[in-house]
Amino acid sequence: MTELDAEFLDILVCPKTKAPLVQSGDWLYSTDRVTRLRYPIRDGIPIMLIDEAETVSNEDFDRVVSAAPKAKEG
Protein backbone atom coordinates (compact mmCIF):
# COMPACT_ATOMS: atom_id res chain seq x y z
CA MET A 1 0.00 0.00 0.00
CA THR A 2 1.19 3.47 -0.88
CA GLU A 3 0.34 6.14 1.69
CA LEU A 4 -0.14 9.44 -0.12
CA ASP A 5 1.26 12.60 1.42
CA ALA A 6 -1.44 14.41 3.42
CA GLU A 7 -0.78 17.76 1.70
CA PHE A 8 -1.07 16.10 -1.72
CA LEU A 9 -4.29 14.36 -0.70
CA ASP A 10 -5.71 17.69 0.51
CA ILE A 11 -5.52 19.16 -3.00
CA LEU A 12 -6.97 16.15 -4.82
CA VAL A 13 -10.72 16.05 -5.44
CA CYS A 14 -13.07 13.71 -7.23
CA PRO A 15 -12.93 14.69 -10.92
CA LYS A 16 -16.65 14.04 -11.33
CA THR A 17 -18.10 15.77 -8.24
CA LYS A 18 -15.18 17.84 -6.89
CA ALA A 19 -15.78 16.24 -3.47
CA PRO A 20 -12.81 15.69 -1.11
CA LEU A 21 -11.13 12.29 -1.17
CA VAL A 22 -10.03 9.92 1.59
CA GLN A 23 -7.54 7.10 1.22
CA SER A 24 -8.19 3.52 2.22
CA GLY A 25 -5.49 1.10 1.15
CA ASP A 26 -4.73 1.50 -2.54
CA TRP A 27 -7.96 3.39 -3.22
CA LEU A 28 -9.09 7.01 -3.02
CA TYR A 29 -12.74 7.31 -2.06
CA SER A 30 -14.85 10.29 -3.01
CA THR A 31 -16.77 11.59 -0.03
CA ASP A 32 -19.80 12.25 -2.24
CA ARG A 33 -22.54 9.98 -0.90
CA VAL A 34 -24.58 10.13 -4.12
CA THR A 35 -21.89 8.74 -6.46
CA ARG A 36 -19.82 6.68 -3.92
CA LEU A 37 -16.89 6.48 -6.35
CA ARG A 38 -13.41 5.18 -5.62
CA TYR A 39 -10.27 5.61 -7.70
CA PRO A 40 -7.30 3.23 -7.77
CA ILE A 41 -3.74 4.06 -6.76
CA ARG A 42 -1.29 2.13 -8.96
CA ASP A 43 2.45 2.14 -8.30
CA GLY A 44 1.95 5.13 -6.00
CA ILE A 45 0.07 7.15 -8.64
CA PRO A 46 -3.59 8.08 -8.16
CA ILE A 47 -5.54 7.23 -11.31
CA MET A 48 -8.03 10.09 -11.34
CA LEU A 49 -9.96 9.10 -14.45
CA ILE A 50 -13.72 8.79 -14.21
CA ASP A 51 -13.58 5.75 -16.51
CA GLU A 52 -11.30 4.00 -13.98
CA ALA A 53 -13.57 4.71 -11.00
CA GLU A 54 -15.74 2.09 -9.32
CA THR A 55 -18.99 2.61 -7.46
CA VAL A 56 -18.94 1.07 -3.99
CA SER A 57 -21.79 -0.15 -1.82
CA ASN A 58 -23.37 2.09 0.81
CA GLU A 59 -21.83 -0.14 3.50
CA ASP A 60 -18.30 0.15 2.08
CA PHE A 61 -18.71 3.91 1.64
CA ASP A 62 -19.90 4.37 5.24
CA ARG A 63 -17.09 2.19 6.62
CA VAL A 64 -14.32 4.03 4.78
CA VAL A 65 -15.58 7.61 5.11
CA SER A 66 -16.49 7.29 8.79
CA ALA A 67 -13.07 5.79 9.63
CA ALA A 68 -11.10 8.48 7.77
CA PRO A 69 -9.41 11.22 9.78
CA LYS A 70 -11.24 14.50 9.35
CA ALA A 71 -13.68 12.83 6.98
CA LYS A 72 -15.91 15.35 5.24
CA GLU A 73 -18.71 14.34 2.96
CA GLY A 74 -18.95 16.25 -0.28
N, C-alpha and C positions, 0 to 999 in steps of 0.2 A: 504494500500500500504506500502510495505517495501522499505525504501530508503537505498540502499547499500552504504557502506563507499566508498568514492572517491578513496582512496588508493587501496582498494580491487578491485574496478571496473577497475582501471588502469592496473591491472595484468591479468584480465580475457580477453580472446580472443575467437572468434568463433572457436569451435573445428574443423569445416570443412575447413574454409578458413584462419584462424589465423588473421582475421581482428579485429580491435578494436570494442568494444561494447559500446552502449549507453543505458541508462535506460529510459523507459517511462512506468510509472505505474508499474504493476507487470510483465513487460516483459523486456528482454535484446535484443536489436536489433543489429545484425551484421551490420557494416557499409559497407559491401561488396555489391555493387549495382547489381552485377550479380546474386547472390543467394537470397538476400533480406530475410534472415532468422531472426526469432525471437525465443527466448528461454524463457520459463516461469520461474517465481520466485514463489515458493510455500513455505508458512510458513517461509519466509525469506531466503530460500535456492535456489540459482540459479540451475536450472536443465539443465546442459550443455551436454545433450545427443542429438546427431543428430536426432535420432528417435523421440524425443519430440519436435523438432523444427517445426515451421510453416513458410511457405513462404507468405510474405505480398505483397499487391499490390504496384505498383510504387508510387501511390499517398500517401499511408500510409508510405512507406519508406521515401519519400521526406519530408513529414510533420515531422516525428520523427527526422530524422538525421539533418535536417536543424535547428530544434528548440533546439537541444542538445548543451550544452556548450562545446566549443572546439571540435565540431564534426569534425571527420576526416574520410573520406571514405577510405576503405581498398582497 
